[in-house]
């Protein structure tokens, strides 16, 4: 992990936000290579989830939405985390984290705690049964210093309208999914979609996380890639299994190692209040197995809630069977920043080449920030100019980078370290027969290719 | 304008945000065709501004930034709009708008108003010299009902950290440019860039606009496409002219009509406080000539301010000339939503085909949401299945749409209306000789193409 974080900073993948001002806590900016990688992952997902499916369309809803949306979704009432403070040492805990520790140590019952659900209405009720004044602060060890749990909403709020006293309180969306649900009717009415169909969206969401961390794994500002698939009730289980498998295979096609991925089916206790069944696709991060994507059977919970709160009928009329029903929703929800972290961790490798240690990112060519490094063997005799001319042509096909400084081995290694799949070198033979060497980052194979055919060769390799 | 707004709603380009809840004022969601068009414009800009330039790199900074950034940039102190209220009819005005009206009607001097600068330190001072109690409300006609001008900051604020009383006030960035300036040092240190070089970014920004409107032209949440070009002092004028021309030509390459575009050079009064010179690229909207993109010579204002506020040296050392200097910045700043509106307005056309009125969006193929409509002449005899097989192949190349319902003329018109450049029809001849008709949206020319060669033909046309 440290090596990847260091590489990210050193080579311009990820910078701390506002770093010259000391940074903003767990907020990150994407540098030249990072934004290229992120855009490529987003485009890969978008193509996979919209272009390749006749029955999935895209959407891009605004970050600011009507406040009623978050009442209907349950976020105003339920998107809260009970926090406990230590009056002695000022440490702050999620009540749920303390409960987990105490349960593991079999201390929970002694404090009066029972069977506490993960969330939902009964969560705080059950937490309040614990005799907090008798508990011990795990940080400073004081007994009787912990406060009762207090609720904190995880949504970030702002005020819309120029005069603060009269401004409307609105929220920065804590998830992108609701933008899809409230546009369901608009999409059905304008896009000729028929159940089963999907709506896909990539966008930012914001959460006032109490414990952000692990680099870009959990941040207050993050990007989601979600597809909500609307199905006929009764077909939800079939489609949940379909998307569970399709999404698992997607990560393999992205080049992620199979043995680092696993499926985790939610237990009854883990299920969110809106879900009838759910799977997580987990990745083995250096800090343990963690969720990379969630696939949920959300039933008709969301559309029913929005029907109730908006008064608009959000059902679907099937022209062929003449049936009218509220669709069930199967959700696939992935994190873009998290996926980027996984592609870096998974691609990171070290080996020894020609007696020299080498760091190499074995990124899939589809998502590599730069596709081709273009070098002149020496910085004279018209070799750099020839390389630059080749670069000008290839630049129209894909992102390339030219480098004429230092030893050729060092230049290859600089490109390997950022995951560039191919290197082209212009040498003295080029001036004679108009061929260049084309080197592969992983096999290290070098072949000679005619300059005329380079564009086709790169196109062919990119399409593989 | 009304026709384009209506088309946007009818065909799923743009929806009102949270419409089922009555909408959120001047906030818009992009439907299936809208998000495709927007993504295509963004990708076109990104390729043009980064991939095709060896010396321009990308960046994606977070929306949330350190609050000191907005002190350095001048937004905390200066990004304010003095407002005036009418106590009688409750109308609200930008003081500046009233001043303009009064100046035109030569009433300003009678009220004590003098030479009022557009912004900056002296702006409010000068406004206060006006004898507001003597003025007339332009809405209700009452004299003496206008309040003194009051300042309102246009930045949207929020609170970071779980406990509100202890939370830090941060702002949702009102512009993307500062994210580039505060990352200047990181980019220079990691990316081997040398002056002159550029940093490009596409991202959202938020302003608590007092008068949003004109559909997606001016909204509180919007997307900017900016490139900040760092140059040697003294070369700034040359580069301002270079980018002025390059950016003007960019709009032509996007297919915008030349006679709808013009350059406007800022007068001394119009120049922002950070600018030494500036041009607007304006488009003739149905509501008048308005700014589409600004190209500014921002001098060393921004880097000097951030040096002052952060204490970090933001200068550049030229290895070749051994000179150290603070670069000047030439900024090109375009609105993505505004560009999308322009592409729709500019492409909108009506004609008559075969005696039937036709609405057609003459969008450039590069940005058209769907590239190919694929139809079966009749819905029987294996024609739809043949068309679907062709669609499955072409889908890997570009977004396609199949339609087997209704008359072929009507299906063509549905595709013309959303700007699809080409239509493929499978008919009985296809079953015999494996050719289809390929129809061009603009020339209406129809040619027969072998199914085997369709992929190459579409690729070739897209690359034009």
Interface residues (C-beta under 8 A of the other chain):
Chain A: X9 X10 X11 X12 X15 X17 X18 X19 X20 X21 X22 X23 X24 X25 X27 X28 X29 X30 X31 X32 X34 X35 X36 X38 X39 X43 X46 X50 X51 X52 X54 X57 X58 X59 X60 X61 X62 X63 X64 X65 X66 X68 X69 X81 X83 X92 X152 X154 X156 X157 X158 X159 X160 X161 X162 X163 X164 X170 X172 X179 X182 X183 X185 X186 X187 X190 X191 X192 X199 X201 X204 X206 X208 X210 X220 X221 X306 X309 X310 X312 X314 X391 X395 X396 X398 X399 X401 X402
Chain B: X9 X10 X11 X12 X15 X17 X18 X19 X20 X21 X22 X23 X24 X25 X27 X28 X29 X30 X31 X32 X34 X35 X36 X38 X39 X43 X46 X50 X51 X52 X54 X57 X58 X59 X60 X61 X62 X63 X64 X65 X66 X68 X69 X81 X83 X92 X152 X154 X156 X157 X158 X159 X160 X161 X162 X163 X164 X170 X172 X179 X182 X183 X185 X186 X187 X190 X191 X199 X201 X204 X206 X208 X209 X210 X220 X221 X306 X309 X310 X312 X314 X391 X395 X396 X398 X399 X401 X402 X403
